[in-house]
């Protein structure tokens, strides 16, 4: 009898811990654009978006909420540079596939409510590995925003500057922009309260 109680008690405690662990995860599905034109202006795409890579532009991200302000993320994205696009101030003579895997940390700097819609702003940084003609490492820094649609669904916008460790033609510094839908595995509202 005592053993049965002991097993049932620890099974409930264990499943509560598992539940808390799972409730902190979210999955984001989206699309991405790559600007590797060689320009240093991250807002250049508003004037000339013809050189943004947007072919097979899939992005998948797994997030883990550490606390009310910090979130760990792991993302993977694919895209393709088309022939005649501008990369590093040169016109491409052929198309190139792009893939990237990034690991980093998001810090939610502010949350506000406007017309009963919750908005959050975050900065993020981390390391990445990307591949165009060969694999390369990058350090990544960016900013983004989240619009809560429901307790379990968010719209996410993000921009990141990726600085290649071995900066060379095609495998070079670039900007990546993304939009997506994030599904939280918990039905409770995340509270990003950095203050």
TORNU-879796 format. One record per residue (C-alpha): residue in one letter; x, y, z. Coordinates in steps of 0.2 Angstrom, whole numbers, padded with zeros to 4 digits, always signed. Layout:
<milos>
aXYZ
...
</milos>
This chain:
<milos>
x+0000+0000+0000
x+0014+0012+0005
x+0023+0008-0011
x+0008+0011-0022
x+0005+0028-0014
x+0024+0032-0016
x+0023+0027-0034
x+0007+0037-0038
x+0014+0052-0028
x+0030+0053-0038
x+0022+0050-0055
x+0010+0065-0052
x+0025+0076-0047
x+0035+0069-0062
x+0021+0073-0074
x+0019+0091-0067
x+0037+0094-0070
x+0035+0087-0088
x+0020+0098-0090
x+0029+0113-0085
x+0044+0109-0096
x+0032+0106-0111
x+0022+0122-0108
x+0038+0133-0110
x+0040+0127-0128
x+0033+0136-0143
x+0035+0132-0162
x+0036+0145-0175
x+0033+0143-0194
x+0037+0156-0206
x+0045+0164-0221
x+0062+0173-0223
x+0070+0186-0235
x+0089+0187-0237
x+0098+0203-0241
x+0116+0199-0246
x+0118+0214-0258
x+0133+0221-0249
x+0124+0236-0244
x+0126+0241-0225
x+0109+0249-0224
x+0097+0236-0216
x+0082+0246-0222
x+0088+0246-0240
x+0074+0233-0245
x+0061+0247-0243
x+0069+0255-0259
x+0074+0240-0269
x+0067+0223-0264
x+0072+0215-0281
x+0088+0208-0274
x+0081+0200-0259
x+0082+0181-0259
x+0064+0174-0258
x+0063+0157-0266
x+0059+0142-0255
x+0060+0154-0240
x+0055+0142-0226
x+0059+0145-0208
x+0056+0134-0193
x+0060+0139-0175
x+0059+0131-0158
x+0058+0143-0143
x+0060+0139-0124
x+0054+0152-0112
x+0067+0153-0098
x+0058+0166-0088
x+0048+0181-0090
x+0061+0190-0100
x+0073+0178-0108
x+0069+0165-0122
x+0081+0152-0129
x+0079+0149-0148
x+0085+0136-0161
x+0080+0140-0179
x+0083+0133-0196
x+0079+0142-0213
x+0081+0139-0231
x+0081+0151-0246
x+0088+0153-0263
x+0098+0167-0272
x+0092+0168-0290
x+0103+0171-0306
x+0105+0189-0309
x+0103+0194-0291
x+0115+0206-0283
x+0126+0198-0270
x+0141+0208-0262
x+0139+0221-0276
x+0141+0208-0290
x+0127+0200-0301
x+0126+0181-0299
x+0129+0171-0315
x+0120+0156-0307
x+0108+0152-0293
x+0113+0147-0275
x+0104+0138-0261
x+0105+0145-0244
x+0102+0137-0227
x+0105+0143-0210
x+0104+0136-0192
x+0105+0148-0177
x+0105+0146-0159
x+0103+0161-0147
x+0094+0171-0134
x+0080+0183-0135
x+0077+0197-0122
x+0060+0204-0121
x+0063+0223-0118
x+0045+0229-0118
x+0027+0224-0118
x+0012+0235-0121
x-0006+0234-0125
x-0014+0245-0138
x-0033+0243-0142
x-0033+0227-0132
x-0019+0219-0142
x-0003+0214-0134
x+0013+0218-0142
x+0030+0213-0136
x+0047+0219-0142
x+0063+0209-0141
x+0082+0209-0145
x+0091+0193-0149
x+0109+0187-0152
x+0118+0171-0154
x+0128+0160-0166
x+0124+0153-0182
x+0130+0141-0196
x+0125+0145-0214
x+0129+0138-0230
x+0129+0145-0248
x+0144+0139-0257
x+0152+0131-0241
x+0148+0131-0223
x+0152+0146-0212
x+0149+0153-0194
x+0141+0169-0190
x+0137+0180-0175
x+0120+0186-0175
x+0111+0202-0168
x+0094+0207-0171
x+0077+0215-0166
x+0059+0209-0167
x+0041+0210-0162
x+0027+0199-0157
x+0008+0202-0158
x-0003+0191-0148
x-0017+0184-0158
x-0024+0172-0145
x-0016+0164-0129
x-0008+0151-0139
x-0005+0160-0156
x+0007+0174-0160
x+0012+0184-0176
x+0031+0186-0175
x+0042+0199-0185
x+0061+0198-0184
x+0076+0206-0192
x+0094+0199-0189
x+0111+0205-0195
x+0123+0190-0198
x+0141+0193-0197
x+0151+0180-0205
x+0167+0174-0196
x+0176+0171-0212
x+0169+0185-0223
x+0171+0181-0241
x+0162+0182-0258
x+0144+0175-0257
x+0148+0167-0239
x+0147+0185-0232
x+0138+0196-0220
x+0120+0197-0223
x+0103+0203-0216
x+0089+0191-0214
x+0070+0196-0211
x+0056+0184-0206
x+0038+0184-0202
x+0029+0169-0195
x+0016+0162-0184
x+0021+0155-0167
x+0011+0141-0158
x+0013+0140-0139
x+0012+0123-0131
x+0003+0131-0116
x-0014+0139-0116
x-0009+0152-0103
x-0003+0169-0109
x+0016+0171-0108
x+0021+0186-0098
x+0036+0195-0104
x+0039+0207-0090
x+0057+0213-0090
x+0054+0226-0077
</milos>
